[in-house]
Amino acid sequence: MPIFSKEFSILIIEDDENDFIKLEGYLKELIVNPIIKRSKTFRETSEILSKGIPFDVIFLDLTLPDVNSKELVNEILPIAGDTPIIVITHNDVKNSSVKMLSLGISDYLFKNEINPSLLLKSIVYNIQRKKISIELRESEKKYRNLFYVCPIPMWVFDPDTLRFLQVNDAAIKHYGYTNEEFLSLTVSDIRPDEDIEKMKEAVETNKKNIGLFRGVFNHCKKNGEIIQVEIQSNNIDFNGKKAKLIIASDVTEKLKAEKALKLSEQLFKALVQDGADLIGILDLQGNYKFVSPSAATVVGVDADKLIGKNAFDYIHEEDKQRVINQFNLLKRKKRIQISPFRFRNAKNDWIWLETIATNMLDDPSVQGIVSNSRDITLNINYNQKLRQNFERYESLAKATSDAIWDHDFEIDRTYIAGEGYRKLFGYNLANQFSEHQFWESKLHPEEKETILEELNKAIKDPKVKQSELEYRFLKADGTYAHVRDRFFIIRENGNAIRILGAKQDVTSQKIEEQEKEKLISELIQNNKDLKQFSYITSHNLRGPIASLLGLSSLLDNYKVEDPTLQQILAGIKKATHMFDDIIKDLTKVLNIKDHISIPQEDLSVSDALNKGIAQNETMIIEINAKIESDFSAAPIIRFNKAYLESIFFNLISNAIKYRSPSRELKINVTTEIIENEIVLRFSDNGLGLDVNLYKDRLFRLYQRFHDHAEGKGLGLFLVKSQMEALNGSIDIESTVGSGVTFILRFQK
């Protein structure tokens, strides 16, 4: 049997067909011919509410497909106006539902608990509650307007301590104390000394008086002037504590009261003129009767030029009808909030205004619609950028092959964006919410506990903003994929509120890494085997070579007459010495390559250069070579002493061997610091070489690029090996006929 018989309009915001049908059936049991309108998405809801269609109650499902619960509530509340909103939800979001009450939701019901009786109770309760809330809001507003704007001095004080708790502007102006000074005083401080006892008696009498208390008393202003005031006192509840509200009328000088009133009016006008909001008074057709001077600031038009003009003529065509519809609600409503609309300013640009309109046609001092408009262009532009960012986020999710996810801690739900989960793992979860337990259930049992610990550690650490995890994830086909999960943590006051992440299937990379590690292990072992073979070879050959050298020395003691035999023996001797040199070179190279920990120390570059000069001194003097140096930028290099001296020896001897026959040899050595390196440049004016032609052979073993001078092609190979052994490097710049510059880079 329906309970409500009057015309009753209801909006149900529910995307689930079964839940809607169930709720609709209950409502039809309770209400005679209810007008029920349904929307399935937030966008559809916005369009309905923006048209200004009045509803007696709104039922709201928090899990709409196009917006999360928190954004849904924040967006719907402003456009729903004073209509009660009752949330219908599941038990699993109980905490979130309770939180919604603090945001302005009237009530919440759990879907599996709804019945006609409970529904009736909630509708009646929340409509009445909303009505009382509106009345209370208006009452509080009237009280505050009365208290602060009233030209008569008023204050609230504690009857036990006699301290002032609150004073209005009129009291501050009339008595001369600042607000802070008043709040530091008691009512005894504004009484003449001779009236203190009388005042205390009056307070005690007033405590017992439940109703209005009146009396005339002497008061003392800050400047010492004594005035007579008529006191009206009543009991009030101030911040949960019993207090006294005082109205103090100065009956000594009524002119001062009139002046206080005038000052109050001036203050009001000053606030209107200097305020940031555009305040206007319009008739029911939207014509301006009054416009605040702030119009010049807000829309760039002088106030007097707007008077008589129709406000709707300045509104964008796409917004005009909506604003008119909302404005017309004032014919039966006291106050409305008009949703944001575009308004043309003096430059013919569109700005966004948000307006609160109040019907004060029955107020003889106003006789019109009072509109208070605020410029929210920056906010609208910001929200548009946010919307664009979200659209880009969705587009990115569609474009990337990664599995994109977004976990909201407030509702403890994970949103899956894009097709990544289906493409990578075979799960059809695109663009919908998923339980966090789904992800946990797919972790490999051997790794699950460790991965969850690492994730929780990152979430709890306020310093962690981004991180990544690698784990095995069960695919829909029953196989495990190796996943690299990168995520970014959004925090408020150090607490994680959301996590945005992207999963990549790195199974093929893992297989390649395993194969690479196997190959590296094999190469390391082969290298060890080759080194061992080299050591054995060089060691075992030392004996036979020593014997050959000894025998060749003995042959020098015998005179051989046969020229052919002499030539053969000379060849054997030369080959033996060359073989001995090769084994020595091999030993040097192996010693460099085999040193794992090479001692280093701070070395004077100048001392090392001088040692290299001393080792080549005979040839330097003979060819009259000039060597100049400048190590002022970096006089000290941390390196191995023997290696650095060997490097200078080889570079100097190399410059001597390949000097130009047409000019004296000049060598220049400098150092400089570039970022985290010390760069040493060794330049000569010798023959030079074609770097592009020989670039692949420059620092190889036994490579020579000029035939006129003797050499084994070992020096540059040793220099490169010694540099790289201590994390340094060597490079070369050269032009044929113009000399060579070796660039050595040392770790700073």
Secondary structure, DSSP 8 states (H G I E B T S, - for coil): ---B-S--EEEEE---HHHHHHHHHHHHHHBSS-EEEEESSHHHHHHHHHTT---SEEEEES--TTS-HHHHHHHHHHHHTT--EEEEE-GGGHHHHHHHHHHT--EEEEGGG--HHHHHHHHHHHHHHHHHHHHHHHHHHHHHIIIII-SS-EEEE-TTT-BEEEE-HHHHHHH---HHHHHT-BGGGGS-GGGHHHHHHHHHHHHH--S-EEEEEEEE-TTS-EEEEEEEEEEEEETTEEEEEEEEEE-S-HHHHHHHHHHHHHHHHHHHHHSSSEEEEE-TT-BEEEE-TTHHHHTSS-HHHHTTSBGGGGB-HHHHHHHHHHHHGGGT-SEEEEEEEEEE-TTS-EEEEEEEEEEETT-TTT-EEEEEEEE-HHHHHHHHHHHHHHHHHHHHHHHSSSEEEEEETTTTEEEEESSHHHHHH----TTEEE-HHHHHHTB-TTTHHHHHHHHHHHHH-TT--EEEEEEEEE-TTS-EEEEEEEEEEEEETTEEEEEEEEEEE-HHHHHHHHHHHHHHHHHHHHHHHHHHHHHHHHHHHHHHHHHHHHHHHHHTTS----HHHHHHHHHHHHHHHHHHHHHHHHHHHHHHHH-SS---EEEEHHHHHHHHHHHTHHHHHHHT-EEEEE-SS--EEEE-HHHHHHHHHHHHHHHHHT--TTS--EEEEEEEEETTEEEEEEEE-S----HHHHTTTTTSTT--S-SSS---S-HHHHHHHHHHHTT-EEEEEEETTTEEEEEEEEE-
